[in-house]
């Protein structure tokens, strides 16, 4: 299952450069490029070889960890991509954390107090949350909480005047490793607005899924038994019911990681967040096709790996599932 | 519909001589399933709200030239960034264009994007899904693996990839959105077809010598409609959202088109100076998407109670 998908992914990203209508080298260099320059680029990127050979070389390169060379910075993508990846990973993790904590709890309470005003409000909020364009939400947050109220910084991962020596490029972790807790706070402050913008849609979807999944479980016989035993309502809900409601929630979380990684490109553009989404966006504007190609491949790869991880988690959460 | 009432067994036993008696007929009223669905949908207040929102935007788009005296593209720098007023309900943008006018004309673009992207995905997805599900074997393997491969990408990223190949324009964004939605419809139809394939009435049709094409068109397709209709409605919303995102990134509609996502991108820099330039387009996108989501959820509950999540 995994191997064909990975091969398919490389075909799609391969196509990005090679199926550009007309002459790819000409498109990359722009219309004013000289013929010699076009030929030189074709030679360098191997564009003058048959497709099958080119694809073979591309995959061979990938297997050796060669993601190509950026046309803009002239450096190898493999060597410059990690800081951007770390930026996206950190942002996605915090967005997911926000989505899960708020979404799961809102869903549980909605199911617990079904048809209450809380349930009604939470579900309206969830409906609006699924429909809101995240780039608009991001802009509104930036306007209200950064520019008008000044509570949180509007741009970047850390203050540009006071940068830190990176260890892992996951800044929260780095600041802790440096034992510089003041900086941990500033880094977290930078994370607040982008995480909320990015996490809103997953939060809404997780809340709805949790609610319906919990409602189903709460009706089952064993919950009645637990109640009959005299267990407190809180324990019934959070210990007994949640355990069985968690599988569909987990599935949705895995799928929502894709939304997060895709949404990162929009959020990062707005918050000038140096992540992989921003890296791809800048590359599109610069027609830096090798970067577009490898950036998209890396994100898709991360997505596939997350879904694999979710599958593994299933067996851990629910021992009845076996592969 | 008329249902024949069978003669009771005891009657036959006690009165064995009188075999050739007349069958009694009883009238049974059965309303067609779509009527039930509409009835249920009308009871769902959320779905009705969604419907009203969409009708509102359809009329806004259709009647745009009658509703506003301004042009959506003509610049008037003397009127730059005016706050909302009686003359300009939603204010003006950085080039002095009336925002209400641009929103109204933008409704045309967004609804068209939804319509074309969803129809494209629907047609190709349904065909591929039916072929894969009905014929199975290697055809299924090839089609399903292709779907898996496309679904392995976060959808907006795949759309960006397609636009990066084809070049930035509204038409290409539309094609990209249609492509990323093909596997969504395809998978849905395929799984439906696979479960239908084993039904007795399909076997009966086969036994009668009905050709594959006829079975697909007359039996399988009509019975797969419910999930397709629901997915189309929900897909409308996502398509509009994706198109706005591509427009925002400069990969969709190009100036001076009044596409809502593009309007947001163009007004970004004036957020503090003139926040109204961002509020109207954002709320419009949200409302239209919300409208389709509400109808989609309502339809799902009404048509196919099994799909209720």
HADDOCK unambig.tbl for C-alpha pairs under 7 A between the chains (distance, minus, plus):
assign (segid A and resid 5 and name CA) (segid B and resid 148 and name CA) 6.54 0.50 0.50
assign (segid A and resid 5 and name CA) (segid B and resid 149 and name CA) 4.91 0.50 0.50
assign (segid A and resid 8 and name CA) (segid B and resid 149 and name CA) 5.30 0.50 0.50
assign (segid A and resid 9 and name CA) (segid B and resid 149 and name CA) 6.24 0.50 0.50
assign (segid A and resid 16 and name CA) (segid B and resid 161 and name CA) 6.34 0.50 0.50
assign (segid A and resid 16 and name CA) (segid B and resid 164 and name CA) 6.85 0.50 0.50
assign (segid A and resid 16 and name CA) (segid B and resid 165 and name CA) 5.27 0.50 0.50
assign (segid A and resid 17 and name CA) (segid B and resid 165 and name CA) 6.89 0.50 0.50
assign (segid A and resid 19 and name CA) (segid B and resid 165 and name CA) 6.36 0.50 0.50
assign (segid A and resid 20 and name CA) (segid B and resid 165 and name CA) 4.80 0.50 0.50
assign (segid A and resid 20 and name CA) (segid B and resid 166 and name CA) 6.26 0.50 0.50
assign (segid A and resid 21 and name CA) (segid B and resid 166 and name CA) 6.80 0.50 0.50
assign (segid A and resid 128 and name CA) (segid B and resid 290 and name CA) 6.47 0.50 0.50
assign (segid A and resid 131 and name CA) (segid B and resid 286 and name CA) 5.39 0.50 0.50
assign (segid A and resid 131 and name CA) (segid B and resid 289 and name CA) 5.33 0.50 0.50
assign (segid A and resid 131 and name CA) (segid B and resid 290 and name CA) 5.10 0.50 0.50
assign (segid A and resid 132 and name CA) (segid B and resid 286 and name CA) 4.85 0.50 0.50
assign (segid A and resid 133 and name CA) (segid B and resid 241 and name CA) 6.39 0.50 0.50
assign (segid A and resid 133 and name CA) (segid B and resid 286 and name CA) 6.45 0.50 0.50
assign (segid A and resid 136 and name CA) (segid B and resid 282 and name CA) 5.76 0.50 0.50
assign (segid A and resid 143 and name CA) (segid B and resid 271 and name CA) 6.59 0.50 0.50
assign (segid A and resid 143 and name CA) (segid B and resid 272 and name CA) 6.70 0.50 0.50
assign (segid A and resid 212 and name CA) (segid B and resid 309 and name CA) 6.37 0.50 0.50
assign (segid A and resid 258 and name CA) (segid B and resid 154 and name CA) 4.78 0.50 0.50
assign (segid A and resid 259 and name CA) (segid B and resid 154 and name CA) 6.14 0.50 0.50
assign (segid A and resid 261 and name CA) (segid B and resid 154 and name CA) 6.81 0.50 0.50
assign (segid A and resid 262 and name CA) (segid B and resid 154 and name CA) 5.28 0.50 0.50
assign (segid A and resid 262 and name CA) (segid B and resid 155 and name CA) 6.87 0.50 0.50
assign (segid A and resid 262 and name CA) (segid B and resid 156 and name CA) 5.61 0.50 0.50
assign (segid A and resid 262 and name CA) (segid B and resid 157 and name CA) 5.54 0.50 0.50
assign (segid A and resid 296 and name CA) (segid B and resid 157 and name CA) 6.91 0.50 0.50
assign (segid A and resid 300 and name CA) (segid B and resid 152 and name CA) 6.39 0.50 0.50
assign (segid A and resid 300 and name CA) (segid B and resid 153 and name CA) 5.01 0.50 0.50
assign (segid A and resid 300 and name CA) (segid B and resid 154 and name CA) 6.73 0.50 0.50
assign (segid A and resid 304 and name CA) (segid B and resid 152 and name CA) 6.23 0.50 0.50
